C-alpha cells in the first residue's frame, strides 16, 4: 500500500512526533510510506530510512501575519504534493488537510481560533476529509456532537522503552517539568501560579519548560506570562526546543511532570513521563481522565494543581508509578500501525 502522511512542520510538535512514529511503524510492516511536510531544514530527529521524506521548503518571512502564513503554508504544500502517486492520503493537521482535495484526517484535538484564515482552515479540515480518526474517544465525541461525524478511535503509540531506559538529567537540580512551550492551550499562566504556590513548601524546586516551536504568534501571551512571573517573583528556566536525544533524560530527571493543558487529544508528553517513572499531574479534563485514569494526579485550577503536585513530590506512590509504566508500555506504535492499516483497507 502506498501511503502519504502529511504534516506541517519538521519541528518536535506533538502531531509531528505522531506522524513520524506512525510512518516508521507502518514501514516496519512493509507498507510504502512517504511523509510530506513543510520545513525549514531536516526533521528534528533521524527517521527510519524505510520511510521516504519529502520536505517542502518553507522559508521565514519577517513580519508575515499568522493568516498570511497559514495561506502560504497551504498553497506551497498543495503545489508540491502529488496525490495521484498514493493509495492513501492521510493528513495530520488542518494545514495539510487543506492542501489536498481528498484525504483521511486525524483530528488530534479541537481548537477555537480567532484569526479568520485559521478558523476557516480548521473548519474545512474537519468537514472536507472523507474519513476521520481521533486519538481518544473524548475528542471523537466532540467531533460527533459538533459535526455529526463518526471518527474511528486509534490511540497514540508511545516509545515507552526510550523513556524507561533514560538516565536522569541532574543539571537543573530539583525541578518541575512541563513540555510544550508557553501558550494558551498549555495552560502556562495556571502553571506559573501553581508553581508559585509550590515554592512556599519546596523553595528549592525549579520550574523547567521545554518545547515551544509553533506556527502561531503567541507573543502577547508570552508577554503576559513574563509579567506574571515577575509579579510572582519566580524565574522559570525556559529551554525552548530540546534535542531529541536529550529529552528522555530531562523528563526522567524531573521531580514531577505538570500537564495543565486546557485542550488535548491524548497527552503524549505526559505518557512519556509515566514511562520514565515520573509522577504526573494533569488538568482534570474528560479526555485525560479517559487516557490516564488512576495513573496520574488531577487538578482544576492553580491551587488544586499545586496541591496534587506537592503530594506527588513529597509522597511518591509506587503503586501509581507502576500503573503509569504499565499504561505507557501498553500503547505501542506497532498496534497503532496495525489499526491504521485496517482502517486504510476499509476507507482507502
C-alpha positions in Angstrom: 0.0 0.0 0.0 1.4 3.4 -1.0 0.7 5.8 1.9 1.3 9.5 2.2 1.3 11.0 5.7 1.0 14.8 5.6 2.2 17.1 8.3 3.1 20.9 8.6 6.5 21.1 10.2 9.8 19.3 10.8 9.9 20.6 14.4 9.1 18.5 17.5 5.4 19.3 17.9 3.0 16.6 19.1 1.4 16.0 15.7 4.8 15.8 14.0 6.1 13.3 16.6 2.9 11.2 15.9 3.4 11.4 12.2 7.0 10.2 12.2 6.4 7.4 14.7 3.3 6.2 12.8 5.2 6.3 9.5 8.1 4.2 10.9 5.7 1.6 12.4 3.8 1.4 9.0 7.1 1.0 7.2 8.1 -1.8 9.6 5.0 -3.6 8.5 6.2 -3.4 4.9 4.0 -0.5 3.8 5.4 2.0 1.3 5.2 5.3 3.3 6.1 8.9 2.4 6.0 11.8 4.9 5.2 15.1 3.2 5.7 18.3 5.2 6.7 21.9 5.2 10.1 22.6 6.7 13.0 25.0 7.4 15.5 22.2 7.3 15.6 18.5 8.3 13.3 16.7 10.8 14.2 17.2 14.5 15.4 13.6 14.6 16.7 10.8 12.3 14.0 8.9 10.6 14.0 5.2 9.7 15.4 5.0 6.1 12.5 2.8 5.1 10.3 6.0 5.2 10.6 8.4 2.3 10.8 12.0 3.3 9.6 14.9 1.1 10.2 18.3 2.8 8.8 21.3 1.0 11.0 24.3 1.8 9.1 26.9 3.9 11.4 29.9 4.5 10.5 32.5 7.1 9.1 35.9 6.0 9.7 38.5 8.7 6.6 40.5 9.5 4.2 38.0 7.9 0.9 37.8 9.7 -0.5 34.5 11.0 -3.3 34.5 8.4 -0.9 35.0 5.5 1.4 32.4 6.9 -1.4 29.8 7.0 -2.5 30.6 3.4 1.1 30.4 2.2 1.6 27.1 4.0 -1.5 25.6 2.3 -0.5 26.9 -1.1 3.1 25.6 -1.0 2.2 22.1 0.2 -0.7 21.9 -2.3 1.6 22.9 -5.2 4.3 20.4 -4.3 2.2 17.3 -3.3 1.4 14.6 -5.9 -1.8 12.8 -4.6 -2.1 10.5 -7.6 1.1 8.7 -6.5 -0.6 7.2 -3.4 -3.3 4.8 -2.5 -4.0 6.6 0.8 -3.5 10.3 1.6 -3.6 10.9 5.4 -3.4 14.4 6.8 -2.5 15.0 10.4 -3.5 18.7 10.8 -5.6 21.4 9.4 -2.9 22.9 7.1 -2.1 19.6 5.4 -5.8 18.7 5.2 -6.5 22.0 3.4 -3.6 21.3 0.9 -5.3 18.2 -0.6 -8.8 17.6 -2.1 -9.4 14.1 -0.8 -7.9 12.7 2.3 -8.3 10.9 5.6 -7.8 13.2 8.6 -6.6 12.6 12.1 -8.2 15.1 14.4 -5.8 15.2 17.4 -7.8 17.9 19.3 -10.2 20.7 18.6 -9.3 24.3 18.9 -11.0 27.7 18.8 -9.3 30.3 16.6 -10.0 34.0 16.2 -7.8 34.5 13.1 -10.2 34.3 10.2 -7.9 32.3 7.9 -7.1 29.8 10.7 -10.7 29.4 11.7 -11.7 28.7 8.1 -8.7 26.3 7.8 -9.8 24.4 11.0 -13.4 24.1 9.8 -12.6 22.9 6.3 -10.1 20.4 7.7 -12.9 18.7 9.6 -15.8 18.8 7.0 -13.9 18.1 3.8 -12.0 14.8 4.5 -13.9 11.7 3.6 -12.9 9.7 6.7 -11.7 10.7 10.2 -9.6 9.3 13.0 -9.3 10.6 16.6 -6.7 9.5 19.2 -9.2 9.4 22.0 -12.9 8.7 22.5 -13.5 12.1 24.1 -12.3 14.0 21.1 -14.3 11.7 18.8 -17.4 12.5 20.9 -16.7 16.3 20.5 -16.4 15.8 16.7 -19.6 13.8 16.6 -21.5 16.4 18.7 -20.2 19.3 16.7 -20.3 18.0 13.1 -22.3 14.8 13.1 -19.3 12.7 12.1 -18.3 9.3 13.4 -14.5 9.1 13.7 -12.7 5.9 14.4 -10.6 6.0 17.6 -7.0 4.9 17.3 -4.9 5.9 20.4 -1.4 7.1 20.1 1.6 4.9 20.5 4.4 5.7 22.9 8.1 5.0 22.7 8.0 3.8 26.3 11.3 1.9 26.2 13.2 5.0 25.3 11.9 6.9 28.3 12.0 4.0 30.7 15.7 3.5 30.0 16.7 7.2 30.3 19.5 8.3 32.6 18.0 11.2 34.7 19.4 14.7 33.9 20.8 16.3 37.0 21.8 19.7 35.6 18.8 21.5 36.9 18.7 20.3 40.5 15.2 19.5 41.8 12.7 20.6 39.1 9.1 20.5 38.0 8.9 19.9 34.2 6.4 21.0 31.6 6.8 20.2 27.9 5.1 22.1 25.1 6.2 25.7 25.4 4.4 28.7 26.6 1.0 29.1 25.0 -2.7 29.4 26.0 -3.6 25.7 25.2 -0.8 24.5 27.5 -2.3 26.4 30.5 1.0 28.2 31.0 -0.4 31.0 33.2 -2.0 28.5 35.6 1.3 26.6 35.6 3.1 29.7 36.8 0.5 30.3 39.6 0.6 26.7 40.7 4.4 26.7 40.8 4.5 29.9 42.9 2.3 28.1 45.4 4.6 25.1 45.4 7.6 27.2 46.1 6.1 28.0 49.6 6.6 24.4 50.6 9.5 23.5 48.2 11.7 26.6 47.9 14.5 24.8 46.1 12.2 23.4 43.4 12.8 25.0 39.9 10.3 25.2 37.1 11.7 24.0 33.7 9.8 24.4 30.5 10.8 22.7 27.3 9.5 22.8 23.7 7.5 25.6 22.0 8.2 25.6 18.3 4.9 26.7 16.6 3.4 28.3 13.5 1.3 30.6 15.6 2.1 34.0 17.2 1.9 33.9 21.0 4.0 37.0 21.7 1.2 38.8 23.5 0.5 35.7 25.7 4.3 35.3 26.4 4.5 39.0 27.5 1.6 38.3 29.9 3.4 35.2 31.1 6.6 37.2 31.7 4.7 39.9 33.6 3.0 37.3 35.8 6.4 35.6 36.5 7.8 38.9 37.6 4.8 39.7 39.8 5.1 36.3 41.5 8.9 36.6 41.9 9.6 33.3 40.1 12.3 32.7 37.5 11.4 29.7 35.4 14.0 28.0 33.2 12.7 28.2 29.6 14.8 25.8 27.4 12.8 26.1 24.2 13.0 23.1 21.8 15.2 20.3 23.4 17.4 18.0 21.3 15.7 14.6 20.7 18.4 12.7 22.4 18.3 14.9 25.5 14.6 14.9 26.1 14.2 11.4 27.8 16.9 12.3 30.4 15.3 15.7 31.0 11.9 14.0 31.6 13.4 11.2 33.8 15.2 13.7 36.0 12.1 15.7 36.9 10.6 15.6 40.4 7.2 15.8 38.8 5.7 16.5 35.4 3.0 19.2 35.1 0.4 19.0 32.3 -2.2 21.7 32.9 -3.3 21.9 29.3 -6.8 23.2 28.6 -7.2 21.2 25.3 -5.6 17.9 24.5 -6.3 14.9 22.3 -4.3 12.3 24.1 -1.4 13.7 26.2 1.7 12.0 24.6 4.2 14.1 26.6 2.6 13.1 29.9 2.5 9.5 28.8 6.3 9.6 28.1 6.8 11.0 31.6 4.9 8.0 33.0 7.1 5.7 31.0 10.1 7.3 32.8 8.6 6.7 36.2 8.0 10.4 36.9 4.8 11.4 38.8 2.4 13.3 36.6 -0.3 15.8 37.4 -2.8 16.9 34.7 -5.7 19.2 34.4 -9.0 17.4 35.1 -10.4 17.1 31.6 -12.6 14.2 30.3 -10.0 13.3 27.7 -7.2 13.0 30.2 -9.5 11.0 32.6 -10.1 8.6 29.7 -6.5 8.2 28.7 -4.7 8.2 32.2 -7.3 7.0 34.7 -5.7 6.5 38.1 -2.1 6.7 36.8 -1.9 10.5 37.4 -3.0 13.2 39.8 -5.6 15.8 38.8 -6.2 19.5 39.4 -8.7 22.1 38.1 -7.0 25.3 39.0 -3.7 26.6 40.3 -4.5 25.7 43.9 -5.6 22.1 43.2 -2.8 21.6 40.7 -0.2 22.8 43.2 -1.7 20.5 45.9 -1.6 17.5 43.7 2.0 18.3 42.6 3.1 18.7 46.2 1.6 15.4 47.2 3.2 13.7 44.1 6.7 15.1 45.0 6.6 14.7 48.8 4.7 11.4 49.0 5.7 9.2 46.0 3.2 6.5 45.3 5.0 3.3 44.0 1.7 1.7 43.0 0.7 4.7 40.9 4.2 4.8 39.4 3.9 1.1 38.4 0.4 1.7 37.0 1.8 4.6 34.9 4.7 2.5 33.5 2.3 -0.3 32.6 -0.1 2.1 30.9 2.6 3.7 28.8 4.0 0.4 27.8 0.6 -0.8 26.6 0.4 1.9 24.0 2.6 0.7 21.2 3.1 2.2 17.7 3.0 -1.3 16.2 -0.6 -1.7 17.4 -1.4 1.8 16.2 0.0 1.0 12.8 -2.0 -2.3 12.6 -5.2 -0.4 13.3 -4.4 2.2 10.7 -3.7 -0.4 8.1 -7.1 -2.0 8.8 -8.7 1.5 8.6 -7.0 2.2 5.3 -8.2 -1.1 3.9 -11.8 -0.1 4.7 -11.6 3.6 3.8 -8.6 4.0 1.3 
